[in-house]
Amino acid sequence: MGKYIVRRLLQMIPVIIGATFLIFIVVFALPGDPVQGRCGERPCPPSYVAAFRAEYNLDKPVVVQYLLYMGNVLQGDLGKTFYGNSVSHELAIRFPTTIKLAVMAIIVEIVIGISAGILAGIRRGKFADHLVTVSTLVLISIPVFVIGSLAQLIFGVKLGWFPVTALKGTTYELIMPAFVLASLSLAYVARLMRTNLVENLRADYVRTAKAKGLSNARTVGVHTLRNSLIPVITYIGIDLGALMGGAIITERIFNINGVGNFLYRSIHQKDGVAVVGTITILVLIFLLANLVVDILYGVLDPRISND
């Protein structure tokens, strides 16, 4: 297992370099001048523009900018926003809220998604199966911003169960945003769990287990469920990084002071340093989540870690 983890860590290095380089090139190649509008309606003085570009290395080729930026990143410095604030500090004060939101969404996704998938798989062809299939299809078909707006209207305005916004980021305020954020992933997890469980229930080893006298509960709980969880864990692990980045829509809807909202404002303000720094951290989180998934692979199926 140790060699397996080291091998996965080494494989992350070129991925980090490639991903950050592409992100950097794309962000700083976008049209628009970050200096524009910084002096109000009047154009900025040439001396100010020159000093601004020199401070953020905008007067250098993009490749040189990237190398200088990565040199600072390796020292733990994500740079400063175009407004002079430390990107690391801005992320540090917002990440706890976004992580809490993502963790709550993952919990909702795991508990409800897997439970619904197991129920549909065991009751294949019956009412529970049809109910889960139709419900998940509805969730997949509706955009997240529509689900969020409906949740605000029904559970926030009409019923008054939850606050419409979550500016303070308390656990209670984040319950409704977490369900909204998890809604699409929950549907995919339920359908994936149901498909894999049904497929495994038809496998030869299940028939052999039943022929040996194992109860249906033990066959499903010990053997079938374990094998069915492997692709589901893959999806959930990958989805953790996706939820961190996808929270931008949910955080905008519920006015959450998190990383997603910060990233949205940075893109709107054409603040390339803040955008690249934020996405770089999200890429690292995504890769670490995949590493955890790989380790869980080895736990669920030891043959994988020996490959």
N, C-alpha and C positions, 0 to 999 in steps of 0.2 A: 504493500500500500504506500509506503514511503517513496519508493521510486516512481510510482504512479503519480503521486502528487507533485513531485519535483519535475517530472516530465511535463505535466500540465502547466506548471508555473513558467517553465522555459518557453512553452508554446505561446504564452500570453505576451511575451516581449515584442515579437514582430507585429502582433496584432495591435498592441498599444501604439507602436510607432506608426504603423500604416494608418490606423484610424485617426489619430491626432493630426497626422500630416494632411489627410484628406479634408478633415474638418477645418483645419486652419486655412488651407487653400480656398475652399469653398466660401468660408465666411469673409475672408479679406478680398476675394475676387468679386463679391457682390457689388452691384452698382450703388452709388451713393457716397457722399463725402461726409465723414463724421464731424468735420469742422463746421459744416453748414448749419446755421441756426444757433451756433454757440455764442454769437455776439448780438443776438436779437435780430431785428430787421436789417441792420446794417451789416455789410461784409466785414469780416474780421481783418485786422491789419496784417500785412504780410509777415511782419516780425512774429506776431502771435501764431500764425499758421505754421511758420517754419519751426518755431520752438515746440509747438504741439506735435508736429510730425517727427521731430527729432527725439522727443521724450518717449514716444511710443514706437519708435523705429519704423514709422510709416514711410520714411524717405529712403528706405533700403529695399532691395529685391525681396520678394515674398519668401524665397528659400532661406535667405539670411535671417529674415524676421522669425521664421519657424525655428531655426537652429538657436537663435538667441532666446526665444521663448521657452524651448524645451530645456535649455541650460538652466533657466530660472526655475522651471517646474521640478527638475531633478533636485533642486535645493529647497523645494517646498514652497516656492513663490509662484503664485498664479497670476501675478501682476496686479496692476491697478486699473479700475474702470476709467473711462474717459472723463469721469467727474472727480477723480482723485481718490476714490475709496478703494480699499484693499478687497480684491475679489474673494480671497480666503475668508476675510472677516464677514463679508456679505453672505457668503454661503454658510458659514458657521452659525450665524444667527437664524438662518432659514431652514437648514437641513433637519434639525430635530422635528420640526412640524411636518416636513415632507416625508421623512422616514416614518413618523408615527402614522401618517395618512396611508402610506404604502403598506406598512405592516398590518394595519387594520383591514385594508383591502385584501391583502393576501390571506388573512385569517378568514374573512368572509368567503373568498374564492375557494379556499381549501374545504372549510366546513360545509358550506351549502353546495358547492359544485360537486365535490366528491360524493357527498351523501345522496344528492339527486341522481348522480350517475349510477351509483350502486343500486339505488331503488329502481331506476329504470331498467338496469341490466337484469336484475333478479326477476322483475315483473314484466319481462319482455312481452310485447304484444297486448298488454292489458292497459287499464285506464291510467295507472301511474306512469307507465312508459309513454303513452300518448301525451299526457299532461306535461311531462318534462320535455319531450321533444318539441311540442308546440311552444311552450313558454320560452325555451332557450332560443328557438328560431325567431321569436318576436324580439327578444333582447338583442340578438345579432343584427336584426334588420333596422333597428332604431339607432341613430347617431347618439353619441354620448352627450352632446350638448342639449339634445332634445330630452333625453332621460333626466338630465340634471335640472332643466327648466321645469319639467313636469313634477319632479320630486320637490322642488322649491314651492311650486304652486299648491300641490296636494298636501304634503306633509309639513310644509313650513307655514304657508298662508292660510289654507283652508282648515286643516286640522290643528295646527299650532304645536305639533309634537316636537319639532326640531327648529333651531334658529335658521333663518334663510341664509345668513352669511356666517363665516367661521374666521373672523379676523383675529381673534385671540388664539385660535388653534388648540382649544381645550379638547379633551377626549369626547365629551358630549357633543360639542359643535362639529366634530369630524365624523360622527357616526353616519349621517346622511351622505356626505361627500365620499366616504369610504365605500358605501354600497353603490353609489353611482360609478365610482372609479372601477369597482370590481365587477360591474354588471356584465360587460362584454366578455371578460376573461372567465367569469363564473359560468357563462353559457357554454363556452368552448371546453372548459374543464369537464362539465357535466356530460356533454356529448362525447368527448374523448374517453372519459371513464366508462360510459355506457357501452361504447363500441368495443373497447378492449376487453371489458368484462364478458360481454356476450361471446366474443371470439374465443376467449379462454375457456368459457364454460362448455364449449363444443370440442375442446381439445381431448386427445386420447388420454392424457394423464389424469384428467378429471373423471373420465369414465372408469379408469383403473382404480382411482381412489374410492369412488362410490362402490365399485365391485368388491373392494376390500372391507366394506362396511363402515366407512367414514360418513359421518352425518353431513347433511347439506351445509349446515352452518360452518362446520370445521373445514370442509372442502373449499368453500368460498372464502372464509376468513383467513385461513392459513396458506393455502396454495394459490388459488385463482386470484385473489385480491392482490397478493404480493407481486405477481407477474404483471397484473394489469396496471399497477401503480408506476411502473418504470417510465412509460411515455408521458404519463400525467405529470410526474415529477420533473421531467425534462421541460415540459411546457411551463409549469409554475416557476421553475428556476429562471428560465429565459424571461418570463413575464415580470419578474421582480424588477429587472432593469427597464423593461418597457413601461411599467407602472410609474417608475420614478420620472421617466421622461414624459409619459403620457399624462402625468398629473397637471401639465400646463393648462389643459382645457378645463379640468375640474377645478383647479385653483383659481382660474379666472372667473368661472361661474359663481363660485362661493366666496370669492374675494379672500382667499387664503394667502397669508404672507409666507409663502414657501418658495422653494427653488424654481418650480414651474412658473410662478408669477414673475419672479426675478428674471428668468430666461426670456419670458415674453416681453417684458419692458426693455431688456437689453437689445433684443432683436429690433424692437420698434424704434429704439434710440440709436440704432446702428453702432452699438458699443461692442466692437469685435473682440476685445480682450475679455470682457465679461462673458460673452457667448462661448468663446473657445474654452475658457476656464471651466465654465459650468458643464459643458458637454464632455470635456476631458474627464471630469470627476464622475459623470454619469456612465461613461464608457468603462472606467475602472470598476464601478459598482456592478455593471453588467457582466464583466469578465469574472469578477469574484463570485457572483451568483452562479455563473456557469461552472466555476471550479467546485463550488459546494455541490452542485448537481452531479458532477463527475465523481465526487467522493461518495455521494449517496448511491450512485450506480454501483460502485464497488461494494457497498454494504449490502444492497439488495441482491446483487448478482456478483459474487466473487470472481467469476470467470472474466468479467470485464476488466478488472484491475490487473489481471495477469496477462492481458493482451500486449 
